[in-house]
Amino acid sequence: MILQQLVNGLTLGSLYALIALGYTMVYGVLLMINFAHSEILMAGAFASCLLLGSPWLQSNSPGVAIVLAMLGGLLISALLALLMERLAYRPLRRAGRLAPLISAIGVSIFLQNAVFLFISDQSLAYPQIFPIRHFETVGVEINSLQLLILGVAVGLMITLHLFVNRTRLGTAIRATAQDASTASLMGIPVNGIIALTFLIGGALGGVAGALNGMYYGTIKYNMGFVPGLKAFTAAVLGGIGNIAGAMWGGFILGILESLAAGLLPNGSDWKDVIAFSILIIVLLFRPEGLFGRHVPDKV
Amino acid sequence: MRGVTMRTLVGILAAGLLSAGGCGPQEKVVRIALALPLTGDIAALGQGIKRACELALEEAHPKNRFPAFRLEIKAFDDRSDPKEAVDVANRIVSDPRVVAVIGHFNSGCSIPAAQVYARGGLPMISPAASNPKLTLQQLDPGWKYPKSVFRVNTTDDIQGAYAGDFAVKNLKLSRACIIHDKSAYGQGVAEEFRKRFEANGGRTLSFDGISVADKDFNALLTRLRDLSPQMIYFGGDYAGGGLVVRQARGVGEKAAIMLSEANLDPEFLRVAGPAAEGCYLTFLGSPSDLTPTAQSFVEAYKARYPGVEMRAYDHYGYEAMNIVLSVMEKSGPDRARILAALPGLRYQGVLGETRFDEKGDTLNKKITLFRVKDGKFQPLR
């Protein structure tokens, strides 16, 4: 029973974690919360869904179609994030911290309404490409979709971890996050690095959107809002700005929600109360989050 | 003889001049407000009712039923949000040209908004809100306003009881898990079901609320599966119902599933997919395609809006609008006089005969039962 709920929680948590990475990476380099990130998730879901419905993907085998659709969602979301940074945030880089925040909310409203008006104001059914198979071991049941989500999410997170810690570009990202002006003195193209973090965050968000669509079977113009909010919470829980923190935060939040809803009678009424109470308690004792480092104010 | 004809002629001319003058800028405008969810999760249902009301008004125009003033519809969007609904209600009440309001759709919106309309003495006819509290609140000793709430659909105490009877007496099921979407409507109908189900000897294993926006109910449904119920009852609209059914079958739930009427929508079938097969649904009254008296409306609607899918409450919106029009024909465009005429109304329309009881609820208490078969809603009885 607990193991079964852990499986539910891990699946949910890996989706949260993928989205949370987008929030935390942008915060790391810009100290800005990109509230339009939830719409990147939505865009990835729509792009992959429309691709899957298109005739030239349906002729392929299911495996190829899924990979291509996910790549399509990834590409559209990454480009959208890049465009967002260039048009809505970069011009406001020196305008104080409130202006880009408001700009982000504006972008979010704009994108939701654009999809509402031009694509659909209703739920779209996400095509089911392969029959869902159930596997059972030691009393725990897991289906092929959950395995796919866990596999893709964990794979992407390991890749990201290696990229950030083992490559020159990754080092440049970390340097920019530590101190942008010193990094630029060392010859790092800070503007390019900031664009790169948006690109990576957007790509992960797009994949998360596609997986979200597959898992729940429907997509809608406002589908990004709640997962976005939860993922943001996960990023704060793990320590915003910290990449490992976002991953752990996502898993912890997903598992907490599933255990609360799955083990307590009336738990689904209380799961948000429980999850957010734990968030508050953690922040009371560790305001920097579980994995964040305390950074003294730069004066 | 000759003089008489001359005088008639002059009279006709004068009348023509007067009415021509009436089309000028000082022409009197009378409004019927629509307060419906036009955007948001269940926008499709609100948009359908709006189309039906506009159709009713268009049909009234060529017959020139209201020569003394220009009648128009003004639509307001409550986004299914109670806070928004109260704001909309305040705007509607403060417009003196509005003589009646059709709406709201959700019980959660209708209940607080009704108090605003009552304060302004504005008659309100809901085409869909089904929580009994909407009209019951007027009998509260603290209710100091005129009774101004009416509805053309029947209520959830009738629907929940019907479902509770059917589950125990016809399906012979006695162990149920109940889920609702935490809305005034969803929770209300789930409680009514529970009351009757337990009175019939059934046992409720669990009673849970879900936040529809979460989309993920796997944890809850896994727990319910392990309680091994014989049936699951869901109270709420299709935004949650489709997902619950899909995920319940996904975690291997084999129990019968029964849902309240706001799931009788093509979108429920789209979201639930093949999992919808075999689900039972109750509907308030009967849908337009099964109502003999509604056939002319169905034809007119399809002719006016070709290619548009009809929604479950369109004929209720049409009826509510026509009731307002017919009352206004006799009593004129005045809030208080319309309000005075509604309780004694006997109206023959697309829903059959509509009369209101002392609370303002329709006496037409029919419920229809459906089962999903081959991806379609099939009426059972």
Interface residues (C-beta under 8 A of the other chain):
Chain A: M1 Q4 Q5 N8 G9 T11 L12 F116 D121 Q122 S123 L124 A125 Q128 I132 H134 E141 N143 Y216 G217 T218 K220 N222 M223 F225 V226 P227 E257 S258 L259 A260 A261 G262 L263 P265 N266 G267 S268 D269 K271 D272
Chain B: T39 D41 A43 A44 K182 S206 F207 D208 G209 I210 S211 A213 D214 K215 D216 F217 N218 A219 L220 T222 R223 D226 A239 G242 L243 R246 Q247 G250 V251 G252 E267 R270 V271 G273
